[in-house]
């Protein structure tokens, strides 16, 4: 519900952006940074789509105690445990780069906090459901970014 609300606010903000007077962060409002934001948003969308396809029948929104899904550790999940959330966070960062205002920065930070809470709840759930397999998987794949190995 919170994610839907955040994305609703982002959508409304995007539509109203040209009609309301918002304080931009001037030194970030450059064509180059805007282009980086656009490219990052495209990469983010691709990551989300690939991750959702990789999850296939294990895809769900939130925690469903009644349905046991397979633990997905292939594809992008081999490197990142939460690539969909990573994609969402990157989209919010890209929004900030395309529309550098204090409001979009606030949305990105607030979303990061909320996503972290959700991920921790999901990790507790997955540990209960998949036990040792999930604990071992956590040691190999990073939460939002790949783990760097020597």
Backbone as JSON Lines, residues from 0, in Angstrom:
{"i":0,"aa":"X","n":[0.82,-1.19,0.0],"ca":[0.0,0.0,0.0],"c":[0.87,1.27,0.0]}
{"i":1,"aa":"X","n":[1.93,1.23,0.8],"ca":[2.81,2.4,0.89],"c":[3.51,2.65,-0.46]}
{"i":2,"aa":"X","n":[3.93,1.55,-1.13],"ca":[4.59,1.71,-2.43],"c":[3.63,2.31,-3.44]}
{"i":3,"aa":"X","n":[2.39,1.87,-3.42],"ca":[1.4,2.42,-4.34],"c":[1.21,3.91,-4.07]}
{"i":4,"aa":"X","n":[1.18,4.28,-2.81],"ca":[1.01,5.68,-2.45],"c":[2.2,6.51,-2.92]}
{"i":5,"aa":"X","n":[3.41,6.0,-2.72],"ca":[4.61,6.72,-3.15],"c":[4.6,6.92,-4.66]}
{"i":6,"aa":"X","n":[4.28,5.86,-5.4],"ca":[4.28,5.99,-6.85],"c":[3.12,6.85,-7.35]}
{"i":7,"aa":"X","n":[2.01,6.88,-6.61],"ca":[0.92,7.79,-6.94],"c":[1.37,9.24,-6.77]}
{"i":8,"aa":"X","n":[2.05,9.51,-5.65],"ca":[2.56,10.85,-5.39],"c":[3.56,11.25,-6.48]}
{"i":9,"aa":"X","n":[4.44,10.32,-6.87],"ca":[5.41,10.6,-7.92],"c":[4.69,10.91,-9.23]}
{"i":10,"aa":"X","n":[3.68,10.13,-9.55],"ca":[2.91,10.36,-10.77],"c":[2.24,11.72,-10.77]}
{"i":11,"aa":"X","n":[1.58,12.05,-9.67],"ca":[0.91,13.35,-9.56],"c":[1.94,14.47,-9.63]}
{"i":12,"aa":"X","n":[3.05,14.29,-8.94],"ca":[4.11,15.3,-8.96],"c":[4.63,15.5,-10.38]}
{"i":13,"aa":"X","n":[4.83,14.38,-11.1],"ca":[5.32,14.47,-12.48],"c":[4.37,15.24,-13.38]}
{"i":14,"aa":"X","n":[3.07,14.98,-13.22],"ca":[2.07,15.67,-14.04],"c":[2.0,17.15,-13.67]}
{"i":15,"aa":"X","n":[2.05,17.44,-12.4],"ca":[1.9,18.83,-11.92],"c":[3.2,19.62,-11.94]}
{"i":16,"aa":"X","n":[4.32,18.95,-12.22],"ca":[5.63,19.57,-12.1],"c":[5.72,20.9,-12.85]}
{"i":17,"aa":"X","n":[5.19,20.94,-14.06],"ca":[5.32,22.16,-14.84],"c":[4.37,23.26,-14.37]}
{"i":18,"aa":"X","n":[3.4,22.91,-13.53],"ca":[2.42,23.9,-13.08],"c":[2.72,24.46,-11.69]}
{"i":19,"aa":"X","n":[3.57,23.78,-10.94],"ca":[3.85,24.25,-9.58],"c":[5.29,24.78,-9.5]}
{"i":20,"aa":"X","n":[5.48,25.71,-8.63],"ca":[6.78,26.31,-8.47],"c":[7.55,25.53,-7.4]}
{"i":21,"aa":"X","n":[8.52,24.73,-7.83],"ca":[9.32,23.94,-6.89],"c":[10.74,24.46,-6.92]}
{"i":22,"aa":"X","n":[11.41,24.32,-5.8],"ca":[12.78,24.79,-5.73],"c":[13.72,23.72,-6.26]}
{"i":23,"aa":"X","n":[14.33,24.01,-7.39],"ca":[15.29,23.09,-7.99],"c":[16.64,23.23,-7.3]}
{"i":24,"aa":"X","n":[17.4,22.18,-7.41],"ca":[18.79,22.21,-6.97],"c":[19.59,22.56,-8.23]}
{"i":25,"aa":"X","n":[19.86,23.85,-8.38],"ca":[20.35,24.39,-9.64],"c":[21.61,23.71,-10.18]}
{"i":26,"aa":"X","n":[22.58,23.43,-9.32],"ca":[23.83,22.87,-9.83],"c":[23.67,21.45,-10.35]}
{"i":27,"aa":"X","n":[22.54,20.79,-10.03],"ca":[22.28,19.46,-10.57],"c":[21.36,19.5,-11.79]}
{"i":28,"aa":"X","n":[20.8,20.64,-12.07],"ca":[19.85,20.76,-13.17],"c":[20.59,21.09,-14.46]}
{"i":29,"aa":"X","n":[21.33,20.09,-14.97],"ca":[22.06,20.25,-16.22],"c":[21.58,19.2,-17.22]}
{"i":30,"aa":"X","n":[21.82,19.48,-18.46],"ca":[21.41,18.55,-19.51],"c":[22.1,17.2,-19.34]}
{"i":31,"aa":"X","n":[23.37,17.21,-19.0],"ca":[24.14,15.97,-18.84],"c":[23.57,15.11,-17.71]}
{"i":32,"aa":"X","n":[23.27,15.72,-16.58],"ca":[22.71,14.98,-15.45],"c":[21.31,14.48,-15.78]}
{"i":33,"aa":"X","n":[20.53,15.28,-16.49],"ca":[19.2,14.85,-16.92],"c":[19.3,13.62,-17.83]}
{"i":34,"aa":"X","n":[20.26,13.61,-18.73],"ca":[20.45,12.47,-19.64],"c":[20.87,11.23,-18.85]}
{"i":35,"aa":"X","n":[21.75,11.42,-17.87],"ca":[22.14,10.29,-17.02],"c":[20.9,9.74,-16.31]}
{"i":36,"aa":"X","n":[20.02,10.61,-15.84],"ca":[18.78,10.19,-15.2],"c":[17.9,9.38,-16.13]}
{"i":37,"aa":"X","n":[17.78,9.84,-17.37],"ca":[16.95,9.11,-18.35],"c":[17.54,7.74,-18.63]}
{"i":38,"aa":"X","n":[18.86,7.68,-18.86],"ca":[19.5,6.4,-19.12],"c":[19.38,5.45,-17.92]}
{"i":39,"aa":"X","n":[19.56,5.99,-16.72],"ca":[19.43,5.18,-15.51],"c":[18.01,4.64,-15.36]}
{"i":40,"aa":"X","n":[17.02,5.44,-15.72],"ca":[15.64,4.97,-15.62],"c":[15.38,3.83,-16.59]}
{"i":41,"aa":"X","n":[15.96,3.89,-17.78],"ca":[15.8,2.81,-18.75],"c":[16.46,1.51,-18.27]}
{"i":42,"aa":"X","n":[17.67,1.64,-17.71],"ca":[18.36,0.49,-17.14],"c":[17.55,-0.09,-15.98]}
{"i":43,"aa":"X","n":[16.99,0.78,-15.16],"ca":[16.18,0.35,-14.02],"c":[14.96,-0.44,-14.46]}
{"i":44,"aa":"X","n":[14.27,0.07,-15.46],"ca":[13.09,-0.63,-15.97],"c":[13.46,-1.99,-16.55]}
{"i":45,"aa":"X","n":[14.57,-2.04,-17.27],"ca":[15.04,-3.32,-17.82],"c":[15.34,-4.3,-16.7]}
{"i":46,"aa":"X","n":[16.01,-3.84,-15.65],"ca":[16.33,-4.69,-14.5],"c":[15.05,-5.24,-13.87]}
{"i":47,"aa":"X","n":[14.07,-4.4,-13.68],"ca":[12.8,-4.83,-13.06],"c":[12.11,-5.87,-13.95]}
{"i":48,"aa":"X","n":[12.06,-5.62,-15.24],"ca":[11.4,-6.57,-16.15],"c":[12.11,-7.91,-16.16]}
{"i":49,"aa":"X","n":[13.43,-7.89,-16.27],"ca":[14.21,-9.14,-16.28],"c":[14.0,-9.89,-14.96]}
{"i":50,"aa":"X","n":[14.03,-9.18,-13.85],"ca":[13.87,-9.82,-12.54],"c":[12.47,-10.44,-12.4]}
{"i":51,"aa":"X","n":[11.45,-9.73,-12.83],"ca":[10.09,-10.27,-12.73],"c":[9.93,-11.5,-13.61]}
{"i":52,"aa":"X","n":[10.51,-11.49,-14.79],"ca":[10.45,-12.66,-15.67],"c":[11.22,-13.84,-15.07]}
{"i":53,"aa":"X","n":[12.34,-13.56,-14.45],"ca":[13.14,-14.62,-13.83],"c":[12.37,-15.25,-12.68]}
{"i":54,"aa":"X","n":[11.64,-14.45,-11.94],"ca":[10.87,-14.99,-10.81],"c":[9.73,-15.88,-11.28]}
{"i":55,"aa":"X","n":[9.19,-15.62,-12.45],"ca":[8.09,-16.41,-13.02],"c":[6.98,-16.63,-12.0]}
{"i":56,"aa":"X","n":[6.71,-17.88,-11.64],"ca":[5.61,-18.21,-10.72],"c":[5.9,-17.83,-9.27]}
{"i":57,"aa":"X","n":[7.12,-17.48,-8.97],"ca":[7.47,-17.07,-7.6],"c":[7.21,-15.59,-7.37]}
{"i":58,"aa":"X","n":[6.82,-14.87,-8.42],"ca":[6.56,-13.44,-8.3],"c":[5.33,-13.2,-7.43]}
{"i":59,"aa":"X","n":[5.47,-12.31,-6.48],"ca":[4.36,-11.91,-5.62],"c":[4.65,-10.52,-5.11]}
{"i":60,"aa":"X","n":[3.63,-9.88,-4.6],"ca":[3.8,-8.56,-3.99],"c":[3.6,-8.75,-2.5]}
{"i":61,"aa":"X","n":[4.59,-8.38,-1.73],"ca":[4.48,-8.51,-0.29],"c":[4.74,-9.93,0.2]}
{"i":62,"aa":"X","n":[4.35,-10.18,1.42],"ca":[4.56,-11.48,2.06],"c":[3.23,-12.21,2.12]}
{"i":63,"aa":"X","n":[3.21,-13.39,1.55],"ca":[2.01,-14.22,1.58],"c":[2.33,-15.49,2.35]}
{"i":64,"aa":"X","n":[1.89,-15.54,3.59],"ca":[2.17,-16.68,4.47],"c":[1.55,-17.98,3.97]}
{"i":65,"aa":"X","n":[0.52,-17.88,3.13],"ca":[-0.21,-19.07,2.7],"c":[0.42,-19.76,1.49]}
{"i":66,"aa":"X","n":[1.17,-19.01,0.7],"ca":[1.72,-19.55,-0.54],"c":[3.23,-19.74,-0.4]}
{"i":67,"aa":"X","n":[3.69,-20.96,-0.64],"ca":[5.13,-21.22,-0.62],"c":[5.64,-21.21,-2.05]}
{"i":68,"aa":"X","n":[6.57,-20.31,-2.32],"ca":[7.15,-20.21,-3.66],"c":[8.58,-20.74,-3.62]}
{"i":69,"aa":"X","n":[9.09,-21.05,-4.8],"ca":[10.48,-21.5,-4.89],"c":[11.42,-20.33,-4.6]}
{"i":70,"aa":"X","n":[12.58,-20.66,-4.08],"ca":[13.63,-19.67,-3.87],"c":[14.34,-19.47,-5.2]}
{"i":71,"aa":"X","n":[14.28,-18.27,-5.75],"ca":[14.88,-17.97,-7.05],"c":[16.3,-17.45,-6.82]}
{"i":72,"aa":"X","n":[17.28,-18.17,-7.38],"ca":[18.68,-17.78,-7.21],"c":[19.42,-17.77,-8.54]}
{"i":73,"aa":"X","n":[18.69,-17.69,-9.63],"ca":[19.31,-17.71,-10.95],"c":[19.17,-16.34,-11.6]}
{"i":74,"aa":"X","n":[19.81,-16.21,-12.75],"ca":[19.75,-14.93,-13.46],"c":[20.32,-13.81,-12.62]}
{"i":75,"aa":"X","n":[19.65,-12.67,-12.65],"ca":[20.11,-11.51,-11.88],"c":[20.06,-11.79,-10.38]}
{"i":76,"aa":"X","n":[19.21,-12.73,-9.96],"ca":[19.12,-13.08,-8.54],"c":[20.37,-13.8,-8.06]}
{"i":77,"aa":"X","n":[21.18,-14.28,-8.96],"ca":[22.44,-14.9,-8.56],"c":[23.37,-13.87,-7.91]}
{"i":78,"aa":"X","n":[23.22,-12.61,-8.34],"ca":[24.08,-11.54,-7.83],"c":[23.4,-10.66,-6.78]}
{"i":79,"aa":"X","n":[22.1,-10.43,-6.98],"ca":[21.35,-9.49,-6.13],"c":[20.09,-10.18,-5.62]}
{"i":80,"aa":"X","n":[19.86,-10.12,-4.31],"ca":[18.67,-10.77,-3.73],"c":[17.38,-10.01,-4.03]}
{"i":81,"aa":"X","n":[17.48,-8.72,-4.24],"ca":[16.29,-7.88,-4.42],"c":[16.4,-6.98,-5.64]}
{"i":82,"aa":"X","n":[16.58,-7.56,-6.83],"ca":[16.79,-6.7,-8.0],"c":[15.59,-5.83,-8.34]}
{"i":83,"aa":"X","n":[14.38,-6.26,-8.0],"ca":[13.21,-5.42,-8.28],"c":[13.25,-4.17,-7.41]}
{"i":84,"aa":"X","n":[13.56,-4.35,-6.13],"ca":[13.69,-3.19,-5.25],"c":[14.87,-2.32,-5.67]}
{"i":85,"aa":"X","n":[15.95,-2.95,-6.12],"ca":[17.08,-2.18,-6.63],"c":[16.63,-1.32,-7.8]}
{"i":86,"aa":"X","n":[15.87,-1.92,-8.7],"ca":[15.35,-1.18,-9.84],"c":[14.45,-0.03,-9.42]}
{"i":87,"aa":"X","n":[13.61,-0.27,-8.42],"ca":[12.73,0.79,-7.92],"c":[13.54,1.94,-7.34]}
{"i":88,"aa":"X","n":[14.56,1.6,-6.56],"ca":[15.4,2.65,-5.98],"c":[16.14,3.42,-7.07]}
{"i":89,"aa":"X","n":[16.62,2.7,-8.07],"ca":[17.32,3.38,-9.16],"c":[16.38,4.29,-9.95]}
{"i":90,"aa":"X","n":[15.13,3.89,-10.1],"ca":[14.16,4.76,-10.77],"c":[13.95,6.04,-9.97]}
{"i":91,"aa":"X","n":[13.9,5.9,-8.65],"ca":[13.73,7.1,-7.82],"c":[14.95,8.01,-7.89]}
{"i":92,"aa":"X","n":[16.12,7.41,-7.96],"ca":[17.35,8.2,-8.12],"c":[17.34,8.88,-9.49]}
{"i":93,"aa":"X","n":[16.9,8.13,-10.5],"ca":[16.85,8.73,-11.84],"c":[15.83,9.86,-11.91]}
{"i":94,"aa":"X","n":[14.72,9.71,-11.19],"ca":[13.74,10.8,-11.12],"c":[14.38,12.05,-10.53]}
{"i":95,"aa":"X","n":[15.15,11.85,-9.47],"ca":[15.86,12.97,-8.84],"c":[16.85,13.61,-9.82]}
{"i":96,"aa":"X","n":[17.54,12.78,-10.62],"ca":[18.5,13.33,-11.58],"c":[17.79,14.06,-12.71]}
{"i":97,"aa":"X","n":[16.59,13.61,-13.08],"ca":[15.84,14.28,-14.14],"c":[15.13,15.53,-13.63]}
{"i":98,"aa":"X","n":[14.66,15.46,-12.38],"ca":[13.96,16.59,-11.76],"c":[14.62,16.83,-10.39]}
{"i":99,"aa":"X","n":[15.78,17.5,-10.39],"ca":[16.53,17.65,-9.14],"c":[15.92,18.7,-8.21]}
{"i":100,"aa":"X","n":[14.97,18.25,-7.39],"ca":[14.36,19.13,-6.4],"c":[14.51,18.5,-5.03]}
{"i":101,"aa":"X","n":[14.28,19.27,-4.01],"ca":[14.35,18.73,-2.66],"c":[13.23,17.71,-2.44]}
{"i":102,"aa":"X","n":[12.11,17.9,-3.12],"ca":[11.0,16.97,-2.99],"c":[11.36,15.6,-3.56]}
{"i":103,"aa":"X","n":[11.97,15.56,-4.75],"ca":[12.33,14.26,-5.32],"c":[13.45,13.6,-4.51]}
{"i":104,"aa":"X","n":[14.32,14.39,-3.93],"ca":[15.35,13.83,-3.04],"c":[14.68,13.23,-1.81]}
{"i":105,"aa":"X","n":[13.72,13.94,-1.24],"ca":[12.98,13.44,-0.09],"c":[12.25,12.13,-0.43]}
{"i":106,"aa":"X","n":[11.61,12.07,-1.58],"ca":[10.92,10.84,-1.99],"c":[11.89,9.67,-2.1]}
{"i":107,"aa":"X","n":[13.06,9.92,-2.67],"ca":[14.05,8.85,-2.83],"c":[14.52,8.35,-1.47]}
{"i":108,"aa":"X","n":[14.81,9.25,-0.55],"ca":[15.27,8.85,0.78],"c":[14.17,8.12,1.54]}
{"i":109,"aa":"X","n":[12.95,8.66,1.52],"ca":[11.83,8.02,2.19],"c":[11.57,6.63,1.62]}
{"i":110,"aa":"X","n":[11.62,6.5,0.31],"ca":[11.41,5.2,-0.33],"c":[12.5,4.21,0.06]}
{"i":111,"aa":"X","n":[13.74,4.68,0.14],"ca":[14.85,3.81,0.56],"c":[14.59,3.25,1.96]}
{"i":112,"aa":"X","n":[14.14,4.09,2.85],"ca":[13.84,3.65,4.22],"c":[12.71,2.63,4.21]}
{"i":113,"aa":"X","n":[11.64,2.92,3.5],"ca":[10.49,2.02,3.45],"c":[10.86,0.69,2.79]}
{"i":114,"aa":"X","n":[11.61,0.75,1.7],"ca":[12.02,-0.47,1.01],"c":[12.92,-1.31,1.92]}
{"i":115,"aa":"X","n":[13.8,-0.67,2.67],"ca":[14.64,-1.43,3.6],"c":[13.82,-2.15,4.65]}
{"i":116,"aa":"X","n":[12.8,-1.51,5.16],"ca":[11.92,-2.16,6.14],"c":[11.25,-3.37,5.5]}
{"i":117,"aa":"X","n":[10.7,-3.19,4.3],"ca":[10.03,-4.29,3.6],"c":[10.99,-5.44,3.32]}
{"i":118,"aa":"X","n":[12.19,-5.13,2.88],"ca":[13.18,-6.17,2.56],"c":[13.55,-6.95,3.81]}
{"i":119,"aa":"X","n":[13.72,-6.27,4.92],"ca":[14.06,-6.99,6.16],"c":[12.94,-7.91,6.59]}
{"i":120,"aa":"X","n":[11.7,-7.48,6.43],"ca":[10.56,-8.35,6.74],"c":[10.53,-9.56,5.8]}
{"i":121,"aa":"X","n":[10.78,-9.32,4.53],"ca":[10.81,-10.42,3.57],"c":[11.96,-11.37,3.85]}
{"i":122,"aa":"X","n":[13.11,-10.86,4.26],"ca":[14.24,-11.72,4.57],"c":[13.94,-12.62,5.77]}
{"i":123,"aa":"X","n":[13.27,-12.08,6.78],"ca":[12.86,-12.91,7.93],"c":[11.91,-14.01,7.47]}
{"i":124,"aa":"X","n":[10.96,-13.66,6.61],"ca":[10.0,-14.62,6.09],"c":[10.71,-15.7,5.27]}
{"i":125,"aa":"X","n":[11.6,-15.3,4.37],"ca":[12.3,-16.26,3.52],"c":[13.22,-17.16,4.33]}
{"i":126,"aa":"X","n":[13.79,-16.65,5.4],"ca":[14.61,-17.48,6.28],"c":[13.74,-18.54,6.96]}
{"i":127,"aa":"X","n":[12.54,-18.14,7.4],"ca":[11.62,-19.12,8.01],"c":[11.19,-20.19,7.01]}
{"i":128,"aa":"X","n":[10.9,-19.76,5.79],"ca":[10.37,-20.68,4.79],"c":[11.45,-21.56,4.18]}
{"i":129,"aa":"X","n":[12.61,-20.98,3.84],"ca":[13.64,-21.72,3.11],"c":[14.85,-22.11,3.96]}
{"i":130,"aa":"X","n":[14.91,-21.6,5.19],"ca":[15.94,-22.01,6.13],"c":[17.36,-21.86,5.63]}
{"i":131,"aa":"X","n":[18.11,-22.97,5.73],"ca":[19.53,-22.98,5.41],"c":[19.81,-22.55,3.97]}
{"i":132,"aa":"X","n":[18.93,-22.92,3.05],"ca":[19.14,-22.55,1.64],"c":[19.15,-21.03,1.48]}
{"i":133,"aa":"X","n":[18.25,-20.34,2.19],"ca":[18.2,-18.88,2.07],"c":[19.4,-18.25,2.78]}
{"i":134,"aa":"X","n":[19.77,-18.77,3.92],"ca":[20.93,-18.24,4.66],"c":[22.2,-18.37,3.8]}
{"i":135,"aa":"X","n":[22.35,-19.49,3.13],"ca":[23.51,-19.69,2.26],"c":[23.44,-18.73,1.06]}
{"i":136,"aa":"X","n":[22.26,-18.56,0.51],"ca":[22.06,-17.64,-0.61],"c":[22.41,-16.21,-0.19]}
{"i":137,"aa":"X","n":[22.01,-15.8,1.01],"ca":[22.33,-14.46,1.5],"c":[23.83,-14.22,1.57]}
{"i":138,"aa":"X","n":[24.58,-15.28,1.86],"ca":[26.03,-15.12,1.97],"c":[26.69,-14.91,0.61]}
{"i":139,"aa":"X","n":[25.98,-15.26,-0.47],"ca":[26.56,-15.16,-1.81],"c":[26.06,-13.94,-2.59]}
{"i":140,"aa":"X","n":[24.81,-13.55,-2.38],"ca":[24.23,-12.46,-3.17],"c":[23.99,-11.24,-2.27]}
{"i":141,"aa":"X","n":[24.28,-10.07,-2.79],"ca":[24.07,-8.84,-2.03],"c":[22.6,-8.46,-1.95]}
{"i":142,"aa":"X","n":[22.27,-7.65,-0.99],"ca":[20.88,-7.23,-0.8],"c":[20.38,-6.4,-1.98]}
{"i":143,"aa":"X","n":[21.09,-5.33,-2.32],"ca":[20.69,-4.45,-3.42],"c":[21.73,-4.36,-4.53]}
{"i":144,"aa":"X","n":[22.96,-4.68,-4.2],"ca":[24.07,-4.64,-5.16],"c":[24.84,-5.95,-5.05]}
{"i":145,"aa":"X","n":[25.53,-6.34,-6.11],"ca":[26.34,-7.57,-6.01],"c":[27.39,-7.45,-4.92]}
{"i":146,"aa":"X","n":[27.69,-8.57,-4.3],"ca":[28.8,-8.59,-3.34],"c":[30.1,-8.64,-4.1]}
{"i":147,"aa":"X","n":[31.06,-7.89,-3.62],"ca":[32.38,-7.9,-4.25],"c":[33.2,-8.97,-3.59]}
{"i":148,"aa":"X","n":[33.73,-9.85,-4.41],"ca":[34.57,-10.96,-3.89],"c":[36.01,-10.73,-4.27]}
{"i":149,"aa":"X","n":[36.9,-11.31,-3.47],"ca":[38.33,-11.22,-3.78],"c":[38.68,-12.27,-4.8]}
